[in-house]
Amino acid sequence: MISNNLPMTVWPRFTPVADHALLVSFADSISDEASEAVIALDRALALNPPLGYAECVPALINLLIDFDPLLTDHSQICAHVTHLLKLCRTHKNVGQSYEVEICYEDEFAPDLSAVSLTTGLSLDAVVDIHLNGNYQVRMYGFAPGFAYMSGVPSAIQVPRKPVAVRDIPAGSVIIAAQQCLVTTLNMPTGWSIIGRSPTRIFTPNSSTPFLFEVGDTVRFKRIDRAHYERHSKAVALG
């Protein structure tokens, strides 16, 4: 059995979940270091899975490893993870790089003015700062293809709205605190909508349904309305 009587300062922390899963936590609050550790372990498990391994689900500060309890147990998974973590420390985690197009026209960016007012920056300054951010995919969650990215520059970090707005179009580029996301479905959001992208994140490819992998990096590229319309039509036509 795994002991749960570890000091709160000891990381990673291993927590058994039912008889078929192990939660590996690297912090108790969001940080780049914790997320990078999660990503590194996720990739290490994909390359070197333990006996009985079913899947793992990475999040911002932890990772859930699901396994077959008829083939292995928490202690064996813990030992395997501990070994992999030693190897992870000697390898730099490097993901793929992607470019996502974004149009900041008024129709597509209903909250851009509010971000400008909140931060005390001009509209052009908000756009330039957003374009110069270095974004990294930290996790998927909430809805299909929702890639939560860290990296929103501190100068334009704004809190969530007190009330969500309904019927936000797919492709909306939204920010809240240090996170950025491109929506893939029409749905409500309490994040600030600062643009729209024709880049398809949730793809029709059944083998790789999401454009990004956790750990990949993203840069935004500004496009005008005409380019947006052309790209959107091309995507619609497949």
C-alpha positions as CSV (number, residue, x, y, z in Angstrom):
1,M,0.0,0.0,0.0
2,I,1.0,3.6,-0.6
3,S,1.5,5.8,2.5
4,N,-0.6,9.0,2.6
5,N,1.3,10.3,5.6
6,L,3.8,12.4,3.6
7,P,4.7,15.9,4.6
8,M,2.8,18.5,2.6
9,T,6.0,19.8,1.1
10,V,6.9,16.5,-0.5
11,W,6.3,16.4,-4.3
12,P,5.2,14.5,-6.2
13,R,2.4,13.2,-4.1
14,F,0.8,9.8,-4.9
15,T,-2.9,9.3,-4.1
16,P,-4.7,6.0,-4.7
17,V,-8.1,6.5,-6.5
18,A,-10.4,3.5,-6.1
19,D,-8.7,0.2,-7.0
20,H,-7.8,1.2,-10.5
21,A,-6.1,4.6,-10.6
22,L,-3.3,6.6,-9.2
23,L,-3.2,10.4,-8.9
24,V,0.3,11.9,-9.2
25,S,0.3,15.6,-8.0
26,F,3.2,18.0,-8.4
27,A,1.8,21.1,-6.6
28,D,-1.3,22.4,-4.9
29,S,-1.5,25.5,-7.1
30,I,-1.0,26.2,-10.8
31,S,2.5,26.9,-11.9
32,D,4.6,26.4,-15.1
33,E,6.9,24.0,-13.2
34,A,4.1,21.7,-12.1
35,S,2.6,21.7,-15.5
36,E,5.9,20.9,-17.2
37,A,6.4,18.0,-14.8
38,V,2.9,16.7,-15.7
39,I,3.6,16.9,-19.4
40,A,7.0,15.2,-19.0
41,L,5.5,12.3,-17.1
42,D,2.6,12.0,-19.6
43,R,5.0,11.6,-22.4
44,A,7.3,9.2,-20.5
45,L,4.3,7.0,-19.8
46,A,3.3,7.0,-23.5
47,L,6.8,5.8,-24.4
48,N,7.3,3.4,-21.5
49,P,3.9,2.2,-20.0
50,P,3.8,-0.1,-17.0
51,L,2.1,-3.5,-17.0
52,G,-1.7,-3.0,-16.9
53,Y,-1.6,0.6,-18.0
54,A,-4.9,1.8,-19.5
55,E,-4.6,5.5,-20.0
56,C,-3.5,8.7,-18.3
57,V,-5.3,12.0,-18.0
58,P,-3.0,15.1,-17.6
59,A,-4.3,18.2,-15.9
60,L,-2.7,21.5,-14.8
61,I,-0.9,20.2,-11.6
62,N,-1.5,16.5,-11.6
63,L,-2.0,13.4,-13.7
64,L,-4.4,10.5,-13.3
65,I,-3.1,7.1,-14.3
66,D,-5.8,4.4,-14.9
67,F,-4.8,0.8,-14.8
68,D,-6.2,-2.8,-14.8
69,P,-6.3,-3.9,-11.1
70,L,-6.2,-7.5,-12.2
71,L,-2.7,-7.0,-13.7
72,T,-1.1,-4.5,-11.3
73,D,-1.7,-2.3,-8.2
74,H,-1.0,1.1,-6.8
75,S,2.4,0.2,-5.4
76,Q,3.7,-1.2,-8.7
77,I,2.4,1.8,-10.6
78,C,4.0,4.2,-8.1
79,A,7.3,2.4,-8.4
80,H,7.2,2.6,-12.2
81,V,6.3,6.3,-12.1
82,T,9.1,7.0,-9.6
83,H,11.6,5.4,-12.0
84,L,10.3,7.4,-14.9
85,L,10.5,10.7,-13.0
86,K,14.2,10.2,-12.4
87,L,14.6,9.8,-16.2
88,C,12.4,12.9,-16.9
89,R,14.7,15.1,-14.9
90,T,17.5,14.5,-17.4
91,H,15.4,15.2,-20.5
92,K,14.1,18.6,-21.6
93,N,10.4,18.4,-22.6
94,V,10.0,19.9,-26.1
95,G,6.7,19.9,-28.0
96,Q,5.7,20.8,-31.5
97,S,5.1,24.5,-32.4
98,Y,1.9,25.7,-34.1
99,E,0.6,29.0,-35.5
100,V,-3.0,29.9,-35.0
101,E,-4.6,32.7,-37.0
102,I,-6.7,35.4,-35.3
103,C,-8.8,38.3,-36.5
104,Y,-9.3,41.1,-34.0
105,E,-12.2,42.9,-35.9
106,D,-14.8,44.5,-33.6
107,E,-17.4,41.9,-34.5
108,F,-15.1,39.1,-33.4
109,A,-13.7,40.8,-30.3
110,P,-16.6,42.1,-28.2
111,D,-14.5,42.3,-25.0
112,L,-11.3,43.8,-26.5
113,S,-12.4,47.3,-25.4
114,A,-13.1,46.1,-21.9
115,V,-9.7,44.5,-21.6
116,S,-8.2,47.8,-22.9
117,L,-10.1,49.7,-20.2
118,T,-9.3,47.3,-17.4
119,T,-5.5,47.3,-18.2
120,G,-5.2,50.9,-19.1
121,L,-3.7,50.0,-22.5
122,S,-4.7,51.0,-26.0
123,L,-6.5,48.5,-28.2
124,D,-3.4,48.2,-30.4
125,A,-1.3,47.6,-27.3
126,V,-3.5,44.8,-26.1
127,V,-3.4,43.2,-29.5
128,D,0.4,43.5,-29.8
129,I,0.9,42.1,-26.3
130,H,-1.4,39.2,-27.0
131,L,0.4,38.4,-30.3
132,N,3.8,38.5,-28.5
133,G,2.8,35.9,-25.9
134,N,4.3,32.5,-25.8
135,Y,1.6,30.0,-25.2
136,Q,1.8,26.4,-24.2
137,V,-1.0,23.8,-24.2
138,R,-1.3,22.6,-20.6
139,M,-4.4,20.4,-20.7
140,Y,-7.6,19.5,-22.5
141,G,-10.9,19.7,-20.6
142,F,-14.5,21.0,-20.3
143,A,-15.4,20.4,-24.0
144,P,-14.0,18.6,-27.0
145,G,-10.8,20.3,-28.2
146,F,-10.7,22.9,-25.4
147,A,-6.9,23.3,-25.2
148,Y,-6.1,25.3,-22.1
149,M,-2.9,27.4,-22.8
150,S,-0.8,29.2,-20.3
151,G,1.3,32.2,-21.3
152,V,-1.0,35.3,-21.4
153,P,1.3,38.2,-20.6
154,S,0.8,39.7,-17.2
155,A,0.0,43.1,-18.8
156,I,-3.3,41.8,-20.3
157,Q,-4.3,39.3,-17.6
158,V,-7.9,40.0,-16.6
159,P,-10.3,38.0,-14.4
160,R,-13.3,36.0,-15.5
161,K,-16.6,37.9,-15.9
162,P,-19.0,37.6,-13.0
163,V,-21.6,36.2,-15.4
164,A,-21.1,34.0,-18.4
165,V,-22.4,35.1,-21.8
166,R,-24.3,32.6,-23.9
167,D,-24.0,31.5,-27.6
168,I,-20.3,32.4,-28.1
169,P,-19.3,31.2,-31.6
170,A,-16.8,28.5,-32.1
171,G,-13.3,29.8,-33.0
172,S,-13.5,32.6,-30.4
173,V,-10.2,33.4,-28.8
174,I,-10.8,33.9,-25.1
175,I,-8.6,34.8,-22.1
176,A,-8.9,34.7,-18.3
177,A,-6.0,35.4,-15.9
178,Q,-2.9,33.7,-17.4
179,Q,-4.9,31.3,-19.7
180,C,-5.9,31.5,-23.3
181,L,-8.2,29.2,-25.3
182,V,-9.8,28.9,-28.8
183,T,-13.4,27.6,-28.5
184,T,-14.4,24.7,-30.6
185,L,-18.2,24.8,-30.0
186,N,-20.9,27.4,-29.7
187,M,-21.4,27.7,-26.0
188,P,-21.4,30.1,-23.0
189,T,-18.2,31.6,-21.5
190,G,-17.2,33.9,-18.8
191,W,-13.8,34.6,-20.3
192,S,-13.0,37.8,-22.3
193,I,-13.5,37.4,-26.1
194,I,-10.7,39.2,-27.9
195,G,-10.8,37.7,-31.4
196,R,-11.8,34.8,-33.6
197,S,-9.7,32.2,-35.4
198,P,-10.5,30.2,-38.5
199,T,-7.9,27.6,-37.5
200,R,-9.6,24.3,-36.7
201,I,-8.5,22.9,-33.3
202,F,-11.1,20.1,-33.1
203,T,-10.4,18.3,-36.4
204,P,-12.4,15.6,-38.2
205,N,-9.5,13.2,-38.1
206,S,-10.6,10.3,-35.9
207,S,-7.0,9.2,-35.1
208,T,-5.8,12.7,-34.1
209,P,-9.0,14.7,-33.3
210,F,-7.1,17.6,-31.7
211,L,-4.7,19.9,-33.5
212,F,-2.4,20.1,-30.5
213,E,-0.8,17.8,-28.0
214,V,-0.4,18.7,-24.3
215,G,3.0,20.4,-24.2
216,D,2.9,21.9,-27.6
217,T,3.6,25.6,-28.1
218,V,1.4,28.1,-29.9
219,R,1.9,31.6,-31.5
220,F,-0.9,33.7,-32.8
221,K,-0.8,35.4,-36.2
222,R,-2.9,38.4,-37.0
223,I,-5.1,38.3,-40.1
224,D,-7.7,40.7,-41.6
225,R,-11.4,40.1,-42.2
226,A,-10.9,39.1,-45.9
227,H,-8.3,36.5,-45.0
228,Y,-10.6,35.2,-42.2
229,E,-13.5,34.7,-44.6
230,R,-11.3,32.9,-47.2
231,H,-9.9,30.6,-44.6
232,S,-13.3,29.9,-43.0
233,K,-14.8,29.0,-46.4
234,A,-11.9,26.7,-47.2
235,V,-12.3,24.9,-43.8
236,A,-16.0,24.6,-44.4
237,L,-15.4,22.9,-47.8
238,G,-12.9,20.5,-46.2
